Amino acid sequence: MAKAVRLAGKLGLSWNRAVNFQTGNSTGTVAHGIYCAPKDQWLPREDAPKCCSRQTRELNVIEQGGATGLGELNLVACQ
């Protein structure tokens, strides 16, 4: 919970997704492709499985400067 609260208000650490709530899902399994983080989305290193590709890359120098400005030192980006 503390991590969610810490990250919730920081720009650049959330992503939009279009979800059709009319589509049924009787399996109870989350449809990863609907909710996953897109390419180049920043997220904490331990959240790599949330990337659509399920892979990350290190932030480039400019991105790392932005992350540092947010007070986040351990971010990666989705591939």
N, C-alpha and C positions, 0 to 999 in steps of 0.2 A: 504494500500500500504506500509506503513512504516513497518508493521510487516513482510510482505513478503520480503522486502529488507533486514531487520535485520536477518531473518532466512535463507535466500537463500544461503549464503556462509558457513554455519556452518555444518561440517560433522556430520552425525548421525541424522540430522533432515529432511532428504528427503528419498524417497524410489523409487525403480525402479518398473516399471510395464510393462508387455508385452501387447501391444494393437494392435489388428488386424484392421488396417484402412480400410480393404476391407469389414468389416462387417458393414452393414447398420444399421442405427438407425433412423427410421422415427418418433419416439415419441417425440424427443426433450428432453427426460429425461436422465440425466446422469446415466449410468450403474454403480451403486455403487461398485459392485463386481470387476469391472475392475480397478477402480482407488483408491480403499480404501487402507488404511495403514495396513500392516500386523502385526501379533502378535509381541510384544516386540518393535515395532517402537516407538521412542520417539516423542512426539509432545506437543505443548502447551495445557494446561488443557482445554481451551475453544474449542479446535479442536477435542474433543472426538468423535463427530459424523463421523469423517473421518476414524475411525478405522473400519476394516472389521466387527468386532464383535459389533461395536458401544459402546464398554465398555473399560474402562481403569483401570489401577492399579497404585499405587504409585511406584516410582522408588526405587530399592533396594539401599543399601549403596554404592556399587560400581558404579551403574548407576548415582546416585545423585552426586558422585564425578566427573564423566565425564561431567554431565550437568553443574555443578558449574564451571568446567574448561572452558566451552563454554560461561560462563557468563549468563547462563539461570537458574533461580531459581524456575520456576513454570511449570516444565515439568512433564508429566506422560507418561506411556507406554501403548500401546494397549494390551488388553487381547486376 
